[in-house]
């Protein structure tokens, strides 16, 4: 999806779930070969040490491609930004801050648009 060709917000009334579902499928189609190459690279490096450097190069290329695909194609259809998650933790080992791509968001953390369809509530009693 081109970031400058986003649909107009009046068409969706805050529910972008169908558009985001298409975005997720397109991102997976572009990224699945890189996931396979990453697995094969690690398996080859563990299988025989002669494949360590080619496996390492394949793994780096796969990780770079996955990063590019996530930043370019896995975007919120309402605002055009990648849904990211961030958590801060502290404990006995110290303080840590983790940031990553949210793979199954219900709402966009940037613009609060709904990215998953609203769950249907089934009533047990009348």
ZIZI-V723801 format. One record per pair of residues at least 12 apart in sequence whose C-alpha atoms are under 10 Angstrom apart, sorted by the first residue. I is the first residue (numbers start at 0). J is the second residue. D is the distance in Angstrom with one decimal. If there is no record, write none. Layout:
i: (I & I)
j: (J & J)
d: (D & D)
This chain:
i: (0 & 0 & 0 & 0 & 0 & 0 & 0 & 0 & 0 & 0 & 0 & 1 & 1 & 1 & 1 & 1 & 2 & 2 & 2 & 2 & 2 & 2 & 2 & 2 & 2 & 3 & 4 & 4 & 5 & 5 & 5 & 5 & 5 & 6 & 6 & 6 & 6 & 7 & 7 & 8 & 8 & 8 & 8 & 11 & 11 & 12 & 12 & 13 & 13 & 13 & 13 & 13 & 13 & 14 & 14 & 14 & 14 & 14 & 14 & 14 & 14 & 15 & 15 & 15 & 15 & 15 & 15 & 15 & 15 & 15 & 15 & 16 & 16 & 16 & 16 & 16 & 16 & 16 & 16 & 16 & 16 & 17 & 17 & 17 & 17 & 18 & 18 & 18 & 18 & 18 & 19 & 19 & 19 & 19 & 19 & 19 & 19 & 19 & 19 & 20 & 20 & 20 & 20 & 21 & 21 & 22 & 22 & 22 & 22 & 22 & 23 & 23 & 23 & 23 & 23 & 23 & 23 & 24 & 25 & 25 & 25 & 26 & 26 & 26 & 26 & 26 & 26 & 26 & 27 & 27 & 27 & 27 & 27 & 29 & 29 & 29 & 29 & 29 & 30 & 30 & 30 & 30 & 30 & 30 & 30 & 30 & 31 & 32 & 32 & 32 & 33 & 33 & 33 & 33 & 33 & 33 & 33 & 33 & 33 & 34 & 34 & 34 & 34 & 34 & 35 & 36 & 36 & 36 & 36 & 36 & 36 & 37 & 37 & 37 & 37 & 37 & 37 & 37 & 37 & 37 & 37 & 38 & 38 & 38 & 38 & 39 & 39 & 39 & 40 & 40 & 40 & 40 & 40 & 40 & 40 & 40 & 40 & 41 & 41 & 41 & 41 & 41 & 42 & 43 & 44 & 66 & 69 & 69 & 69 & 69 & 70 & 70 & 73 & 73 & 73 & 74 & 75 & 75 & 75 & 75 & 75 & 75 & 75 & 75 & 75 & 75 & 76 & 76 & 76 & 77 & 77 & 77 & 77 & 77 & 77 & 77 & 78 & 78 & 78 & 78 & 78 & 79 & 79 & 80 & 80 & 80 & 80 & 81 & 81 & 81 & 81 & 81 & 81 & 82 & 82 & 82 & 82 & 82 & 82 & 82 & 82 & 82 & 82 & 82 & 82 & 83 & 83 & 83 & 83 & 83 & 83 & 83 & 83 & 83 & 84 & 84 & 84 & 84 & 84 & 84 & 84 & 84 & 84 & 85 & 85 & 85 & 85 & 85 & 85 & 86 & 86 & 103 & 105)
j: (21 & 22 & 25 & 26 & 71 & 72 & 73 & 74 & 75 & 76 & 79 & 71 & 72 & 74 & 76 & 79 & 71 & 72 & 74 & 75 & 76 & 77 & 78 & 79 & 80 & 79 & 76 & 79 & 75 & 76 & 77 & 78 & 79 & 18 & 76 & 77 & 78 & 76 & 77 & 76 & 77 & 78 & 112 & 77 & 112 & 112 & 113 & 77 & 110 & 111 & 112 & 113 & 114 & 77 & 106 & 112 & 113 & 114 & 115 & 116 & 117 & 75 & 76 & 77 & 106 & 107 & 112 & 113 & 114 & 115 & 116 & 75 & 76 & 105 & 106 & 112 & 113 & 114 & 115 & 116 & 117 & 76 & 114 & 115 & 116 & 75 & 76 & 77 & 114 & 115 & 73 & 74 & 75 & 76 & 77 & 113 & 114 & 115 & 116 & 76 & 114 & 115 & 116 & 73 & 76 & 72 & 73 & 74 & 75 & 76 & 69 & 72 & 73 & 74 & 75 & 102 & 103 & 73 & 68 & 72 & 73 & 65 & 68 & 69 & 71 & 72 & 73 & 74 & 65 & 68 & 69 & 72 & 73 & 64 & 65 & 68 & 69 & 72 & 61 & 64 & 65 & 66 & 67 & 68 & 69 & 72 & 65 & 61 & 64 & 65 & 57 & 58 & 60 & 61 & 62 & 63 & 64 & 65 & 68 & 58 & 61 & 62 & 64 & 65 & 61 & 54 & 57 & 58 & 60 & 61 & 62 & 54 & 55 & 56 & 57 & 58 & 59 & 60 & 61 & 62 & 65 & 54 & 57 & 58 & 61 & 54 & 57 & 58 & 52 & 53 & 54 & 55 & 56 & 57 & 58 & 59 & 61 & 53 & 54 & 55 & 57 & 58 & 54 & 55 & 58 & 100 & 81 & 82 & 100 & 102 & 82 & 100 & 100 & 101 & 102 & 107 & 104 & 106 & 107 & 108 & 109 & 110 & 111 & 112 & 113 & 114 & 107 & 112 & 114 & 107 & 109 & 110 & 111 & 112 & 113 & 114 & 107 & 109 & 110 & 111 & 112 & 109 & 110 & 107 & 108 & 109 & 110 & 99 & 100 & 101 & 107 & 108 & 109 & 99 & 100 & 101 & 102 & 103 & 104 & 106 & 107 & 108 & 109 & 110 & 114 & 98 & 99 & 100 & 101 & 102 & 104 & 107 & 108 & 109 & 97 & 98 & 99 & 100 & 101 & 102 & 104 & 107 & 108 & 97 & 98 & 99 & 100 & 101 & 108 & 98 & 99 & 115 & 117)
d: (9.8 & 7.5 & 8.9 & 9.6 & 7.9 & 6.0 & 8.6 & 8.1 & 9.9 & 8.5 & 8.9 & 8.3 & 8.1 & 9.7 & 9.9 & 8.6 & 8.4 & 8.8 & 8.4 & 9.6 & 8.5 & 9.9 & 8.6 & 5.6 & 8.5 & 8.2 & 9.6 & 9.4 & 9.5 & 6.3 & 6.9 & 7.9 & 7.3 & 9.2 & 7.3 & 7.3 & 9.7 & 9.5 & 8.0 & 9.4 & 6.8 & 9.5 & 9.8 & 9.1 & 9.9 & 9.3 & 9.7 & 8.4 & 9.9 & 8.6 & 5.5 & 6.2 & 9.0 & 9.2 & 9.5 & 6.5 & 5.0 & 6.7 & 8.0 & 7.5 & 8.7 & 8.3 & 6.8 & 7.1 & 9.4 & 9.8 & 6.7 & 5.8 & 5.3 & 7.6 & 8.2 & 9.7 & 9.0 & 8.8 & 9.4 & 8.9 & 6.3 & 4.3 & 4.7 & 5.4 & 8.7 & 9.8 & 7.9 & 8.0 & 7.8 & 8.8 & 6.6 & 9.2 & 8.3 & 9.8 & 8.6 & 7.9 & 6.6 & 6.2 & 9.1 & 9.2 & 6.0 & 7.8 & 10.0 & 9.9 & 7.9 & 8.0 & 9.5 & 10.0 & 9.8 & 7.0 & 6.3 & 7.3 & 8.2 & 7.9 & 9.8 & 8.3 & 6.4 & 8.6 & 9.8 & 8.9 & 9.5 & 9.3 & 9.9 & 7.6 & 8.4 & 9.5 & 6.7 & 7.3 & 8.9 & 5.8 & 5.9 & 9.3 & 9.9 & 9.0 & 9.5 & 9.5 & 9.0 & 9.3 & 8.7 & 7.1 & 9.7 & 8.8 & 8.9 & 7.6 & 6.1 & 9.5 & 9.5 & 6.7 & 8.5 & 10.0 & 9.0 & 8.6 & 9.9 & 9.7 & 9.1 & 8.7 & 8.2 & 4.9 & 7.6 & 9.2 & 6.9 & 6.7 & 10.0 & 9.2 & 7.0 & 8.4 & 9.6 & 7.9 & 8.8 & 9.1 & 6.8 & 7.2 & 9.0 & 6.5 & 9.6 & 8.3 & 9.1 & 9.9 & 6.7 & 5.0 & 8.3 & 8.5 & 5.8 & 7.6 & 10.0 & 9.5 & 9.6 & 8.1 & 9.5 & 7.8 & 8.6 & 8.7 & 9.5 & 7.6 & 4.2 & 6.7 & 8.2 & 5.8 & 5.8 & 9.4 & 9.1 & 10.0 & 6.2 & 7.6 & 8.8 & 7.2 & 8.2 & 9.5 & 10.0 & 9.7 & 7.3 & 9.5 & 7.8 & 9.9 & 9.4 & 9.1 & 9.1 & 9.9 & 9.1 & 9.4 & 9.9 & 9.4 & 6.7 & 9.5 & 8.8 & 8.7 & 9.9 & 8.2 & 9.5 & 7.7 & 9.5 & 8.9 & 8.7 & 8.7 & 9.6 & 7.5 & 9.2 & 6.8 & 9.3 & 9.3 & 8.7 & 7.6 & 6.5 & 9.5 & 8.5 & 9.5 & 9.6 & 8.8 & 9.4 & 7.4 & 9.0 & 9.9 & 7.2 & 8.4 & 8.6 & 9.1 & 8.6 & 8.8 & 6.1 & 5.6 & 8.0 & 9.1 & 7.3 & 8.7 & 5.8 & 6.2 & 7.2 & 9.7 & 9.9 & 7.0 & 5.6 & 4.4 & 5.0 & 8.5 & 8.9 & 8.5 & 7.0 & 8.5 & 8.1 & 5.7 & 5.4 & 5.9 & 5.4 & 9.1 & 9.1 & 9.9 & 7.7 & 5.6 & 4.3 & 6.5 & 8.7 & 8.9 & 10.0 & 6.6 & 9.1 & 8.4 & 8.8)
